[in-house]
Amino acid sequence: MTEGCPNPAICWLGQAECHDSALVGGKAAHLSQLSAAFRVPPGFCLTTAAFDHATFDGQVEDVAAQSRGGLTDAVYEALVQAYVQLGERCGQVAPPVAVRSSAVDEDGISASFAGQHETLLNIAGVEAVAQAVVQCWRSARSVRAQAYRRQQGLAPDMVRLAVLVQQLVAADSSAVLFSANPITGNRGELVINASWGLGESIVGGTITPDTYVLRAADLTVISQHIAEKHRMTVPVAGGTREVDVPRFLRPRPVLSDDQIVELGRLALALEAVMGRPVDVECAYAAGCLYLLQCRPITGLLRE
């Protein structure tokens, strides 16, 4: 551990410490617990202990922290070391990463915090990653996030936030899965939404994805809608951009029959592990399926 760092400032997905939602937030804790059995991209967390030492609210007393935008020298050094180690695991000097907020009360049974805190994709280089971490920290105190906390009956000033830094999956296609139908509440049905490129377009609601409804008992497709997909999110230098889908791909189904079954099996397996219906984000890259997020479905009509 770097001298002067909060204990611990950094922990890695798959480590026992990273299973603790009080230390790494709900999003990272779920991924850490699932990483042994599912293909989860490697990554590490700046913990809530690091957040507790941050000085980014205009009341900066530590000059070093001020120069790093909120990171003390000790936390910054720990971040540098972790990012170098991640690069070694990925075989890249400056690996592109996804930097995601992971609040302590996020991705729970009653409150998902979906879209309330910052997520930045395709960030490369330690300085850019450090800036992205601070953006995530700041998002905990945004007007939107504070209003959401009030709606959920949570104290606005009690937020604690970890930040997950994870190897970016340069997705050929992405999918959001539900192991129960989130519209009807039917637990005998699975729902898959899929699009080309990164999953931001699905999560952000900027495109109409392909939609499949499967019977949970045998993963038979009950209904499907293949959309005309005009836009997709792709990595560009320093981030992402929504671009036109090539014309030949627009009417084509995003998923093959085998992929539909594979995703259905993944949703059921994750539900079995989590013990309740789940909302899952995942991606295909070079034919491999990656698990990016798994959380309980909130607000099912029939619990």
C-alpha positions in Angstrom: 0.0 0.0 0.0 1.2 3.5 -0.8 2.2 5.4 2.4 -0.5 7.8 3.4 -3.2 6.0 1.5 -6.5 5.3 3.1 -6.8 1.6 3.9 -7.5 0.3 1.4 -7.6 2.9 -1.4 -7.5 0.2 -4.1 -8.9 -3.3 -4.4 -9.2 -5.6 -7.4 -12.2 -7.4 -8.8 -12.2 -10.9 -7.5 -10.4 -10.1 -4.2 -12.4 -10.7 -1.0 -12.2 -7.0 -0.1 -13.9 -6.1 -3.4 -17.0 -8.2 -2.5 -17.8 -5.7 0.2 -20.4 -3.1 -1.0 -19.6 -0.8 1.8 -16.1 -0.5 0.4 -16.7 -0.6 -3.3 -20.4 0.1 -3.8 -23.1 -2.3 -5.2 -22.1 -2.3 -8.8 -18.4 -3.3 -8.2 -19.3 -5.7 -5.4 -21.7 -7.7 -7.6 -19.1 -7.9 -10.4 -16.4 -8.9 -8.0 -18.5 -11.7 -6.6 -19.4 -12.9 -10.1 -15.9 -12.6 -11.7 -14.8 -16.1 -10.6 -17.6 -17.8 -12.6 -18.3 -15.4 -15.4 -16.2 -13.5 -18.0 -15.8 -10.1 -16.3 -13.2 -7.7 -17.7 -10.3 -7.1 -15.3 -10.4 -4.0 -13.2 -9.9 -2.3 -9.9 -11.8 0.0 -7.6 -10.9 3.3 -5.9 -12.8 2.6 -2.7 -15.1 4.6 -0.6 -12.1 5.2 1.7 -10.4 7.0 -1.2 -13.7 9.0 -1.7 -13.7 9.9 2.0 -10.3 11.5 1.5 -11.2 13.4 -1.6 -11.2 17.2 -1.6 -13.2 18.3 -4.7 -16.0 20.4 -3.3 -14.3 23.8 -3.3 -12.9 23.4 0.2 -9.5 22.2 -0.7 -7.0 22.3 2.1 -4.4 19.9 0.7 -2.3 21.7 -2.0 -1.3 18.4 -3.5 -4.9 17.3 -3.7 -5.8 20.6 -5.3 -3.2 20.1 -8.0 -4.6 16.6 -8.8 -8.2 17.9 -8.9 -9.2 16.2 -5.7 -6.8 13.2 -5.4 -4.2 13.4 -2.7 -0.7 12.4 -3.7 -1.0 9.1 -1.9 -4.3 8.1 -3.7 -2.9 9.4 -7.0 0.2 7.2 -6.6 -2.0 4.2 -5.7 -4.1 4.9 -8.9 -0.9 5.1 -11.0 0.4 1.7 -9.7 -3.0 0.0 -10.2 -3.4 1.4 -13.7 0.1 0.1 -14.6 -0.8 -3.3 -13.2 -4.0 -3.3 -15.2 -2.0 -2.5 -18.4 0.3 -5.5 -17.7 -2.8 -7.7 -17.4 -4.2 -6.4 -20.6 -0.9 -6.4 -22.5 -1.0 -2.6 -23.1 0.9 0.3 -21.8 -2.1 2.6 -21.6 -5.2 0.4 -21.8 -8.5 2.0 -22.7 -10.8 1.7 -19.7 -14.4 2.2 -18.6 -14.6 4.4 -15.5 -17.8 3.9 -13.6 -19.3 5.2 -10.4 -20.3 2.6 -7.8 -22.2 4.1 -4.9 -22.7 2.2 -1.6 -26.5 2.2 -2.0 -26.4 1.7 -5.8 -27.7 -1.5 -7.6 -29.7 -2.6 -4.6 -33.1 -4.2 -4.4 -35.0 -1.0 -3.9 -32.8 1.6 -5.7 -30.7 1.1 -8.9 -29.4 4.6 -9.3 -29.3 3.8 -13.0 -27.9 6.8 -14.9 -27.6 9.0 -11.8 -23.8 8.9 -11.5 -21.1 9.4 -14.1 -19.8 6.7 -16.4 -16.9 7.5 -18.8 -15.9 5.0 -21.5 -12.7 4.6 -23.6 -10.4 6.6 -21.2 -6.7 6.0 -21.7 -3.7 7.3 -19.9 -3.3 7.8 -16.1 -4.0 11.5 -16.2 -7.2 11.1 -18.1 -8.2 8.2 -15.8 -7.5 10.4 -12.7 -9.7 13.2 -14.2 -12.5 10.7 -14.9 -12.4 9.5 -11.3 -12.9 13.0 -10.0 -15.8 13.4 -12.5 -17.4 10.3 -11.0 -16.9 11.7 -7.5 -18.4 15.0 -8.4 -21.4 13.3 -9.9 -22.4 12.0 -6.4 -23.3 15.6 -5.5 -25.0 16.6 -8.8 -28.5 18.0 -8.6 -29.9 15.0 -10.4 -28.3 12.4 -8.1 -29.3 14.4 -5.0 -32.9 14.6 -6.1 -32.9 10.9 -6.8 -31.6 10.2 -3.3 -34.4 12.3 -1.8 -37.0 10.4 -3.9 -35.7 7.1 -2.5 -35.8 8.4 1.0 -31.9 8.5 1.3 -30.1 11.3 2.9 -28.5 13.5 0.2 -25.4 14.3 2.3 -24.7 10.6 3.2 -23.5 9.5 -0.2 -20.3 7.3 -0.4 -19.0 6.5 -3.8 -16.4 4.1 -5.1 -15.1 4.2 -8.7 -14.6 1.1 -10.9 -11.8 1.3 -13.5 -12.1 -1.7 -15.8 -10.6 -2.8 -19.2 -12.9 -1.5 -21.9 -14.6 -4.1 -24.1 -14.6 -2.8 -27.6 -18.0 -4.3 -28.3 -19.1 -5.4 -31.7 -22.6 -5.6 -30.2 -24.1 -5.1 -26.8 -27.2 -6.3 -24.9 -29.3 -5.6 -21.9 -31.0 -8.7 -20.4 -33.8 -9.1 -17.9 -34.4 -12.5 -16.3 -38.0 -11.5 -15.8 -40.2 -9.3 -18.0 -39.7 -5.8 -16.6 -42.9 -4.5 -18.3 -45.4 -7.2 -17.3 -43.6 -8.6 -14.3 -43.9 -12.1 -15.8 -41.1 -14.2 -14.3 -41.6 -16.9 -16.9 -40.2 -14.6 -19.6 -36.8 -13.2 -20.3 -36.3 -10.0 -22.3 -33.2 -9.1 -24.4 -32.5 -5.7 -26.0 -29.5 -5.7 -28.4 -27.7 -3.1 -30.6 -24.5 -2.7 -32.6 -21.5 -1.2 -30.9 -21.2 -0.2 -27.2 -24.2 -0.4 -24.9 -24.5 3.3 -24.2 -27.1 3.7 -27.0 -29.3 1.1 -25.4 -28.9 2.3 -21.8 -29.3 6.0 -22.8 -32.4 5.3 -24.9 -31.1 7.0 -28.0 -31.8 4.1 -30.3 -34.5 1.5 -30.8 -32.8 -1.9 -30.2 -33.7 -5.3 -31.4 -36.0 -6.9 -28.8 -36.5 -10.6 -28.0 -38.9 -12.1 -25.5 -37.9 -15.7 -24.5 -39.8 -18.3 -22.5 -37.7 -19.0 -19.4 -38.5 -22.7 -19.3 -36.8 -23.6 -22.6 -35.4 -20.3 -24.0 -37.7 -20.5 -27.0 -38.2 -17.1 -28.6 -41.8 -16.1 -28.0 -41.6 -12.8 -29.9 -39.0 -10.6 -31.5 -38.8 -7.2 -33.1 -35.8 -6.5 -35.4 -35.4 -2.7 -35.5 -34.0 -0.6 -38.2 -30.9 0.5 -36.3 -29.6 3.8 -37.6 -27.2 4.8 -34.9 -24.5 3.1 -32.8 -22.0 4.2 -30.1 -18.3 3.5 -30.9 -15.0 4.3 -29.2 -13.1 7.4 -30.5 -10.0 9.1 -29.1 -10.7 10.2 -25.6 -14.2 8.8 -25.3 -17.1 7.6 -27.4 -19.3 9.0 -30.2 -22.7 8.0 -31.7 -22.3 7.4 -35.4 -24.4 6.1 -38.3 -24.7 2.3 -38.6 -23.4 1.0 -41.9 -26.4 0.6 -44.2 -26.0 -3.2 -44.6 -26.2 -3.7 -40.8 -29.2 -1.6 -40.1 -31.9 -4.2 -40.9 -29.8 -7.2 -39.8 -30.5 -9.0 -36.5 -27.8 -8.1 -34.0 -27.8 -11.5 -32.4 -27.5 -15.0 -33.9 -29.8 -17.8 -32.7 -26.9 -19.3 -30.7 -26.2 -15.9 -29.1 -29.8 -15.5 -28.1 -29.7 -18.9 -26.3 -26.3 -18.0 -24.7 -27.7 -14.7 -23.4 -30.8 -16.5 -22.0 -28.6 -19.0 -20.2 -26.5 -16.2 -18.8 -29.6 -14.4 -17.4 -30.9 -17.5 -15.8 -27.5 -18.4 -14.3 -27.1 -14.9 -12.9 -30.6 -15.0 -11.4 -29.7 -18.3 -9.7 -26.6 -16.8 -8.2 -28.2 -13.5 -7.2 -31.3 -15.1 -5.8 -33.8 -12.8 -7.6 -34.5 -11.5 -11.1 -31.7 -9.5 -12.6 -31.0 -6.6 -15.0 -27.8 -7.4 -16.9 -25.5 -5.5 -19.2 -23.1 -7.4 -21.4 -21.2 -7.2 -24.7 -19.8 -9.4 -27.5 -16.3 -8.7 -28.8 -14.5 -11.0 -31.2 -17.2 -13.7 -30.5 -16.7 -13.7 -26.7 -19.5 -12.7 -24.3 -18.5 -10.3 -21.4 -20.5 -9.5 -18.3 -20.4 -5.8 -17.6 -23.0 -5.2 -14.9 -25.6 -7.2 -12.9 -28.1 -5.8 -10.5 -31.5 -6.7 -9.1 -34.5 -5.6 -11.2 -36.2 -2.8 -9.3 -39.9 -2.2 -9.4 -41.2 -5.6 -10.7 -45.0 -5.6 -10.8 -45.2 -9.0 -9.2 -42.6 -9.7 -6.5 
